[in-house]
Amino acid sequence: TIAVQFDFNSARIRPDSFRAVGLMADALYSPYLQGYKILIVGHTDGKGSREHNLKLSQQRADAIRDALINPLGVLPSRIEAVGLGEEQLLNSSKPDAAENRRVQLINIGK
């Protein structure tokens, strides 16, 4: 799980999160991950409708994917993006908690 901040109700990556996206790219360029494909999974908190959260989480996962591709140069064929909305809350007792808004990178193999 990577802490990437977005503007409220937006898929725009906040400038203070560009370092985290850069670290993702560095990891993908490491010898250990060369040739592996990555799934970017976007999550939201429990605010808003389920449909809206699903769409927003997909847009956020796509924003991370796009940033890794351009300007960071990761090959598009190595990255998939999916949004799950509010379906996998980290803190289900507090659906609106900030820790529920996150992005996961999952190694899905070669």
LINLINDA-V512555 format. One record per residue. RES is the residue in three letters. D_FIRST is the distance of its C-alpha to the first C-alpha in Angstrom with 2 decimals. Layout:
RES/D_FIRST, RES/D_FIRST
This chain:
THR/0.00, ILE/3.78, ALA/6.67, VAL/9.18, GLN/12.32, PHE/14.81, ASP/18.38, PHE/19.25, ASN/19.85, SER/19.25, ALA/17.25, ARG/18.36, ILE/15.76, ARG/16.95, PRO/18.58, ASP/16.78, SER/13.48, PHE/15.29, ARG/14.66, ALA/10.87, VAL/11.92, GLY/14.56, LEU/12.43, MET/10.72, ALA/14.39, ASP/15.55, ALA/13.38, LEU/14.78, TYR/18.19, SER/18.10, PRO/20.75, TYR/18.44, LEU/16.73, GLN/19.88, GLY/20.93, TYR/17.77, LYS/16.42, ILE/12.87, LEU/11.85, ILE/9.84, VAL/9.24, GLY/9.91, HIS/10.33, THR/12.95, ASP/14.63, GLY/17.95, LYS/20.26, GLY/22.40, SER/23.58, ARG/21.65, GLU/22.95, HIS/21.94, ASN/18.34, LEU/18.14, LYS/19.69, LEU/17.61, SER/14.23, GLN/15.87, GLN/17.18, ARG/13.91, ALA/12.43, ASP/15.87, ALA/15.83, ILE/12.91, ARG/14.80, ASP/18.01, ALA/16.99, LEU/15.97, ILE/19.32, ASN/21.48, PRO/21.88, LEU/19.64, GLY/21.47, VAL/19.06, LEU/21.20, PRO/20.67, SER/21.46, ARG/18.31, ILE/15.86, GLU/15.76, ALA/14.21, VAL/14.29, GLY/13.95, LEU/14.01, GLY/15.09, GLU/15.24, GLU/15.53, GLN/12.56, LEU/12.54, LEU/10.70, ASN/13.92, SER/16.68, SER/19.39, LYS/18.45, PRO/17.52, ASP/17.79, ALA/15.45, ALA/13.18, GLU/10.09, ASN/10.61, ARG/10.23, ARG/6.77, VAL/5.80, GLN/4.37, LEU/6.56, ILE/8.93, ASN/12.04, ILE/14.96, GLY/17.74, LYS/20.71
